């Protein structure tokens, strides 16, 4: 079986790699190639375009990476034409992958979207593209199923793969974790604020966990100027979260990681003004944090754009620390239960292996 995979960000690369690992146990001689990062590469995928050149958030930020994105788009089409796969596996990254879905569909290729675009949040008009170009959607969020079924799309909920990745229990809570995001554009916007916040808690131990060394030098330089007492550690995010009494995080998958581990959290997010104007105009959801979207209500504080200030966030942090986040922990446990059972990657692999 031959799989072309396209994963354009760190979490997508991680989830795709786990799926491919399970698929190899079902399909001997599996051939995997396409777009991704180190995780997919470690699972034996041949990566033609690395996600580090493509991963970005926001309108202004996209223009900075546009040449690389266009090169990857042209290159992906050439690869599909010269080496047509049995299945085109798209993972998140909607701006790029929807275009790829159209091209693959026109070639008559089988298209599967794992972790589909959040068109229920913005860009609902794009649902017609999924109807036309995608053969099967595999979702990891339970509330997406009725949305896609309402539009006549073949969809299956497999549970969240984080439940397989995170099999750890909370330990002694002696630190506060700061997670500014995995993309350089996020770090530039959010980390200075997080460091400013940390200066208001000289009695606390603050740690910034990084997924890799790729941005460490830049993060170290900001920490040196913002608060040299904050520690920076690489490759230990889950372990750090098990010891965290609180996490202040950029919106993203990490909010669900905190929910699964049971860490009280605060969501902070900032993007360029132009991106914010666009998002405000098209957004159809009341919250930005996945943990709140899964819960169906705001169980975790969110501070966005102009509201994301030291003055606004510090008092909320003090309250959560004082109360030990007990009420929030109860709600986070409910979210974990809503994410399904373990075995998401295996279930997704079985669906793909069964395609004809």
BELVEN-V225143 format. One record per residue. N is the residue number from 1. SS is DSSP state (A for helix, B for strand, O for the rest). BURIAL is 1 if it has 16 or more other C-alpha atoms within 10 Angstrom, else 0. Layout:
N;SS;BURIAL  N;SS;BURIAL
//
This chain:
1;O;0  2;B;1  3;B;1  4;B;1  5;B;1  6;B;1  7;B;1  8;O;1  9;O;1  10;A;1  11;A;1  12;A;1  13;A;1  14;A;1  15;A;1  16;A;1  17;A;1  18;A;1  19;A;1  20;A;1  21;A;1  22;A;1  23;A;1  24;A;1  25;A;0  26;A;1  27;O;0  28;O;0  29;O;0  30;O;0  31;B;1  32;B;1  33;B;1  34;B;1  35;B;1  36;B;1  37;O;1  38;A;1  39;A;1  40;A;1  41;A;1  42;A;0  43;O;1  44;O;1  45;O;1  46;B;1  47;B;1  48;B;0  49;B;1  50;B;1  51;A;1  52;A;1  53;A;1  54;O;1  55;O;1  56;O;1  57;O;0  58;O;1  59;A;1  60;A;0  61;A;1  62;A;1  63;A;0  64;A;0  65;A;0  66;A;0  67;A;0  68;A;0  69;A;1  70;A;0  71;A;0  72;A;1  73;A;1  74;A;0  75;A;1  76;A;1  77;A;1  78;A;0  79;A;0  80;A;1  81;A;0  82;A;0  83;O;0  84;O;1  85;O;1  86;O;1  87;B;1  88;B;1  89;B;1  90;B;1  91;B;1  92;O;1  93;O;1  94;A;1  95;A;0  96;A;1  97;A;1  98;A;1  99;A;0  100;A;1  101;A;1  102;A;1  103;A;1  104;A;1  105;A;1  106;A;0  107;O;0  108;O;0  109;O;1  110;B;1  111;B;1  112;B;1  113;B;1  114;B;1  115;O;1  116;O;1  117;O;1  118;O;0  119;O;1  120;O;1  121;O;1  122;O;1  123;O;0  124;A;0  125;A;0  126;A;0  127;A;1  128;A;0  129;A;0  130;A;1  131;A;0  132;A;0  133;A;1  134;O;1  135;O;1  136;B;1  137;B;1  138;B;1  139;B;1  140;O;1  141;O;1  142;O;1  143;O;1  144;A;1  145;A;1  146;A;0  147;A;0  148;A;1  149;A;0  150;A;0  151;O;0  152;O;0  153;O;1  154;O;0  155;B;1  156;B;1  157;B;1  158;O;1  159;O;1  160;O;1  161;O;1  162;A;1  163;A;1  164;A;0  165;A;0  166;O;0  167;O;0  168;O;0  169;O;0  170;O;0  171;O;0  172;O;0  173;O;0  174;O;0  175;B;1  176;B;1  177;B;1  178;B;1  179;B;1  180;O;1  181;O;1  182;O;1  183;O;1  184;A;1  185;A;1  186;A;1  187;A;1  188;A;1  189;A;1  190;A;1  191;A;1  192;A;1  193;A;1  194;A;1  195;A;1  196;A;1  197;A;1  198;A;1  199;O;1  200;O;0  201;O;0  202;O;0  203;O;0  204;O;0  205;O;0  206;B;1  207;B;1  208;B;1  209;B;1  210;B;1  211;O;1  212;O;0  213;O;0  214;O;0  215;O;0  216;A;1  217;A;0  218;A;0  219;A;1  220;A;1  221;A;0  222;A;1  223;A;1  224;A;0  225;A;0  226;A;1  227;O;1  228;O;0  229;O;1  230;O;1  231;B;0  232;B;1  233;B;1  234;B;0  235;O;0  236;O;0  237;A;1  238;A;1  239;A;0  240;A;1  241;A;1  242;A;1  243;O;1  244;B;1  245;B;1  246;B;1  247;B;1  248;B;1  249;B;1  250;B;1  251;O;1  252;O;1  253;O;1  254;A;1  255;A;1  256;A;1  257;A;1  258;A;1  259;A;1  260;A;1  261;A;1  262;O;1  263;O;1  264;O;1  265;B;1  266;B;1  267;B;1  268;B;1  269;B;1  270;O;1  271;O;1  272;O;1  273;A;0  274;A;0  275;A;1  276;A;0  277;A;0  278;A;0  279;A;1  280;A;0  281;A;0  282;A;0  283;O;1  284;O;0  285;O;0  286;O;0  287;O;1  288;O;1  289;O;1  290;A;1  291;A;1  292;A;1  293;A;1  294;A;1  295;A;1  296;O;0  297;O;0  298;O;1  299;O;1  300;O;1  301;O;1  302;B;1  303;B;1  304;B;1  305;A;0  306;A;0  307;A;0  308;O;1  309;O;1  310;A;1  311;A;0  312;A;0  313;A;1  314;A;0  315;A;0  316;A;0  317;A;1  318;A;0  319;A;0  320;A;1  321;A;0  322;A;0  323;A;0  324;O;0  325;O;1  326;A;0  327;A;0  328;A;1  329;A;1  330;A;0  331;A;1  332;A;1  333;A;0  334;A;0  335;A;1  336;A;1  337;A;0  338;A;1  339;O;1  340;O;1  341;O;0  342;O;1  343;O;1  344;A;1  345;A;1  346;A;1  347;A;1  348;A;1  349;A;1  350;A;1  351;A;1  352;A;1  353;A;1  354;O;0  355;O;0  356;O;0
//
